[in-house]
């Protein structure tokens, strides 16, 4: 079981690097829909992704249509401040896709209008435009993982030389 994170035209390399690192830590794959606002070999992407980038399952697409054609039948949830339901009101299926838009504008409205039943949001106080993209991905991805019992993940930590 794995989840898929989709970034529609991401603009900030450090966000994509952080998201890539989160994907590696959770077993999620990363899907990048072009155009990207940076080159994937930029220092900022690699720095944020640390030494995990080579372990990342990442796929690039020339545009949204290319993404849809290469992932037929995919269950996609569109995360947007315009979504009518909270992200916690959804039951995330294993292997579903969580799509996030670019930092400056989100997912294009025409995509949201074509998929109204799959649009969800992260609640925020009134007057706040958005959360950081990397934080938003982590919030929703970990909810999906929680709902699926953190399957295959290490859930126990330990402190050296400490007894509970």
C-alpha positions as a Python dict, from the first residue, in 0.01 Angstrom:
ca = {
    (1, 'X'): (0, 0, 0),
    (2, 'X'): (131, 339, -94),
    (3, 'X'): (-8, 684, -133),
    (4, 'X'): (71, 921, -416),
    (5, 'X'): (150, 1290, -373),
    (6, 'X'): (87, 1502, -682),
    (7, 'X'): (226, 1854, -711),
    (8, 'X'): (64, 2060, -986),
    (9, 'X'): (326, 2304, -1114),
    (10, 'X'): (525, 2354, -791),
    (11, 'X'): (727, 2674, -779),
    (12, 'X'): (954, 2661, -473),
    (13, 'X'): (1239, 2410, -480),
    (14, 'X'): (1276, 2377, -103),
    (15, 'X'): (906, 2285, -68),
    (16, 'X'): (943, 2011, -328),
    (17, 'X'): (1260, 1887, -157),
    (18, 'X'): (1083, 1872, 180),
    (19, 'X'): (787, 1694, 24),
    (20, 'X'): (1020, 1445, -143),
    (21, 'X'): (1177, 1368, 193),
    (22, 'X'): (831, 1318, 347),
    (23, 'X'): (742, 1084, 61),
    (24, 'X'): (1053, 873, 123),
    (25, 'X'): (979, 858, 498),
    (26, 'X'): (623, 739, 434),
    (27, 'X'): (665, 521, 126),
    (28, 'X'): (462, 762, -87),
    (29, 'X'): (547, 832, -449),
    (30, 'X'): (583, 1186, -583),
    (31, 'X'): (426, 1300, -909),
    (32, 'X'): (532, 1636, -1054),
    (33, 'X'): (318, 1807, -1316),
    (34, 'X'): (511, 2059, -1525),
    (35, 'X'): (599, 2330, -1569),
    (36, 'X'): (812, 2334, -1256),
    (37, 'X'): (934, 2667, -1120),
    (38, 'X'): (1288, 2525, -1084),
    (39, 'X'): (1520, 2251, -1207),
    (40, 'X'): (1515, 1925, -1010),
    (41, 'X'): (1894, 1931, -984),
    (42, 'X'): (1890, 2267, -801),
    (43, 'X'): (2078, 2280, -474),
    (44, 'X'): (1768, 2391, -281),
    (45, 'X'): (1573, 2079, -384),
    (46, 'X'): (1855, 1847, -289),
    (47, 'X'): (1934, 2033, 35),
    (48, 'X'): (1573, 2013, 153),
    (49, 'X'): (1547, 1649, 43),
    (50, 'X'): (1878, 1578, 215),
    (51, 'X'): (2032, 1246, 119),
    (52, 'X'): (1692, 1089, 55),
    (53, 'X'): (1636, 1217, -299),
    (54, 'X'): (1795, 910, -463),
    (55, 'X'): (1547, 688, -272),
    (56, 'X'): (1244, 884, -397),
    (57, 'X'): (995, 732, -641),
    (58, 'X'): (930, 1041, -857),
    (59, 'X'): (752, 1075, -1191),
    (60, 'X'): (726, 1388, -1407),
    (61, 'X'): (442, 1477, -1643),
    (62, 'X'): (436, 1740, -1916),
    (63, 'X'): (91, 1863, -1807),
    (64, 'X'): (-226, 1766, -1619),
    (65, 'X'): (-368, 1576, -1918),
    (66, 'X'): (-48, 1370, -1942),
    (67, 'X'): (-84, 1286, -1572),
    (68, 'X'): (-447, 1172, -1620),
    (69, 'X'): (-359, 964, -1927),
    (70, 'X'): (-75, 785, -1747),
    (71, 'X'): (-284, 718, -1433),
    (72, 'X'): (-622, 602, -1570),
    (73, 'X'): (-888, 540, -1307),
    (74, 'X'): (-682, 698, -1029),
    (75, 'X'): (-878, 812, -724),
    (76, 'X'): (-762, 1172, -682),
    (77, 'X'): (-833, 1408, -394),
    (78, 'X'): (-778, 1773, -478),
    (79, 'X'): (-654, 1978, -182),
    (80, 'X'): (-760, 2340, -207),
    (81, 'X'): (-868, 2626, 15),
    (82, 'X'): (-1178, 2625, -209),
    (83, 'X'): (-1271, 2267, -114),
    (84, 'X'): (-1611, 2224, 54),
    (85, 'X'): (-1513, 1951, 305),
    (86, 'X'): (-1235, 1915, 559),
    (87, 'X'): (-959, 1666, 479),
    (88, 'X'): (-1061, 1467, 789),
    (89, 'X'): (-1407, 1398, 641),
    (90, 'X'): (-1263, 1175, 369),
    (91, 'X'): (-1180, 804, 389),
    (92, 'X'): (-851, 773, 201),
    (93, 'X'): (-811, 452, 9),
    (94, 'X'): (-470, 289, -23),
    (95, 'X'): (-307, 397, -349),
    (96, 'X'): (-512, 716, -381),
    (97, 'X'): (-361, 1038, -514),
    (98, 'X'): (-344, 1359, -311),
    (99, 'X'): (-303, 1657, -543),
    (100, 'X'): (-176, 1997, -430),
    (101, 'X'): (-145, 2310, -641),
    (102, 'X'): (137, 2555, -691),
    (103, 'X'): (227, 2784, -406),
    (104, 'X'): (107, 3110, -563),
    (105, 'X'): (-230, 2999, -700),
    (106, 'X'): (-325, 2647, -595),
    (107, 'X'): (-493, 2399, -829),
    (108, 'X'): (-653, 2569, -1131),
    (109, 'X'): (-1025, 2632, -1080),
    (110, 'X'): (-1121, 2447, -1398),
    (111, 'X'): (-974, 2128, -1250),
    (112, 'X'): (-1159, 2186, -922),
    (113, 'X'): (-1487, 2254, -1104),
    (114, 'X'): (-1452, 1925, -1294),
    (115, 'X'): (-1403, 1733, -965),
    (116, 'X'): (-1623, 1898, -699),
    (117, 'X'): (-1687, 1578, -499),
    (118, 'X'): (-1314, 1515, -459),
    (119, 'X'): (-1212, 1863, -340),
    (120, 'X'): (-1111, 1890, 25),
    (121, 'X'): (-949, 2155, 242),
    (122, 'X'): (-745, 2202, 557),
    (123, 'X'): (-944, 2424, 798),
    (124, 'X'): (-781, 2755, 891),
    (125, 'X'): (-880, 3075, 1063),
    (126, 'X'): (-1068, 3330, 850),
    (127, 'X'): (-851, 3570, 653),
    (128, 'X'): (-556, 3329, 619),
    (129, 'X'): (-479, 3262, 253),
    (130, 'X'): (-300, 2928, 281),
    (131, 'X'): (-54, 2708, 465),
    (132, 'X'): (293, 2622, 343),
    (133, 'X'): (273, 2356, 71),
    (134, 'X'): (515, 2119, 242),
    (135, 'X'): (321, 2142, 569),
    (136, 'X'): (-9, 2085, 391),
    (137, 'X'): (119, 1770, 224),
    (138, 'X'): (243, 1634, 558),
    (139, 'X'): (-87, 1709, 735),
    (140, 'X'): (-304, 1530, 480),
    (141, 'X'): (-65, 1244, 404),
    (142, 'X'): (-33, 1155, 771),
    (143, 'X'): (-412, 1160, 809),
    (144, 'X'): (-437, 913, 520),
    (145, 'X'): (-166, 697, 680),
    (146, 'X'): (-339, 712, 1020),
    (147, 'X'): (-669, 604, 867),
    (148, 'X'): (-492, 306, 714),
    (149, 'X'): (-324, 200, 1039),
    (150, 'X'): (24, 330, 947),
    (151, 'X'): (63, 5, 754),
    (152, 'X'): (426, -103, 729),
    (153, 'X'): (558, 193, 927),
    (154, 'X'): (769, 185, 1242),
    (155, 'X'): (544, 315, 1516),
    (156, 'X'): (764, 266, 1820),
    (157, 'X'): (1051, 490, 1915),
    (158, 'X'): (1319, 438, 2173),
    (159, 'X'): (1557, 640, 2384),
    (160, 'X'): (1898, 495, 2448),
    (161, 'X'): (1973, 409, 2810),
    (162, 'X'): (1623, 496, 2923),
    (163, 'X'): (1361, 269, 3067),
    (164, 'X'): (997, 362, 3047),
}
